[in-house]
Amino acid sequence: MLPGGMVGRRRCVSIASDTNSHAKYKRGAVTRSPLVRLESELLQVFQNSIKQLQCCNNEFEDKNGDIHQAHTRLLWFRSTAS
């Protein structure tokens, strides 16, 4: 629950045409469609969540620089290995 009683909900919506035979719809969400984007009903809430994650990441980097560097290298290596 958000301040002021607002409720933030996110849903996946297909940006492919409705005739896409590969899209499988289940309770309003698209599962297994190659063209899916996240649509936030409260965009500001979503953006604030991203900012909060970035701040947490920066705090972790400040306190644990060596661990953060090693983890970043591991993620980079995994992304380039595939």
C-alpha positions as CSV (number, residue, x, y, z in Angstrom):
1,M,0.0,0.0,0.0
2,L,1.3,3.4,-0.9
3,P,0.9,6.7,1.0
4,G,-2.5,8.2,0.7
5,G,-4.2,4.8,0.2
6,M,-3.0,4.5,-3.4
7,V,-2.2,1.0,-4.7
8,G,0.5,0.6,-7.3
9,R,0.0,-2.2,-9.9
10,R,2.1,-3.2,-12.8
11,R,0.9,-5.4,-15.6
12,C,2.5,-6.8,-18.7
13,V,0.9,-5.9,-22.0
14,S,1.6,-7.2,-25.4
15,I,2.8,-4.8,-28.0
16,A,2.5,-7.4,-30.7
17,S,-0.7,-7.7,-32.6
18,D,-3.6,-9.7,-31.2
19,T,-3.1,-12.2,-34.1
20,N,0.3,-13.2,-32.7
21,S,-0.1,-17.0,-32.4
22,H,3.0,-17.2,-30.1
23,A,1.5,-15.0,-27.4
24,K,-0.2,-16.8,-24.6
25,Y,-2.6,-14.8,-22.4
26,K,-3.2,-15.7,-18.8
27,R,-5.2,-13.5,-16.4
28,G,-4.4,-10.3,-18.3
29,A,-0.6,-10.9,-18.5
30,V,1.3,-12.0,-21.5
31,T,3.5,-15.0,-20.8
32,R,6.0,-16.0,-23.5
33,S,5.6,-13.2,-26.0
34,P,8.8,-11.8,-27.6
35,L,7.4,-8.3,-27.5
36,V,6.3,-7.5,-24.0
37,R,6.7,-4.2,-22.1
38,L,6.0,-3.3,-18.5
39,E,3.2,-0.8,-18.1
40,S,2.9,1.0,-14.8
41,E,-0.4,2.4,-13.7
42,L,1.5,4.7,-11.4
43,L,4.6,5.7,-13.4
44,Q,6.0,7.9,-10.6
45,V,5.9,5.0,-8.1
46,F,7.7,2.8,-10.6
47,Q,10.4,5.5,-11.2
48,N,10.8,6.0,-7.5
49,S,11.4,2.3,-7.0
50,I,14.1,2.3,-9.6
51,K,15.8,5.4,-7.9
52,Q,15.6,3.6,-4.6
53,L,17.3,0.5,-6.1
54,Q,20.0,2.7,-7.6
55,C,20.6,4.4,-4.2
56,C,20.9,1.0,-2.4
57,N,23.3,-0.1,-5.1
58,N,25.4,3.0,-4.6
59,E,25.4,2.6,-0.8
60,F,26.5,-1.1,-1.2
61,E,29.2,0.0,-3.6
62,D,30.5,2.6,-1.1
63,K,30.6,0.1,1.8
64,N,31.7,-3.0,-0.1
65,G,33.6,-1.8,-3.1
66,D,35.6,-5.0,-3.6
67,I,32.6,-7.2,-3.5
68,H,30.6,-4.9,-5.7
69,Q,33.5,-4.9,-8.3
70,A,33.7,-8.7,-8.3
71,H,29.9,-9.0,-8.7
72,T,29.9,-6.5,-11.5
73,R,32.7,-8.3,-13.3
74,L,30.9,-11.6,-12.9
75,L,27.6,-10.2,-14.3
76,W,29.6,-8.6,-17.2
77,F,31.4,-11.9,-17.9
78,R,28.1,-13.9,-17.9
79,S,26.5,-11.4,-20.3
80,T,29.3,-11.5,-22.8
81,A,29.8,-15.3,-22.6
82,S,26.4,-16.1,-24.1
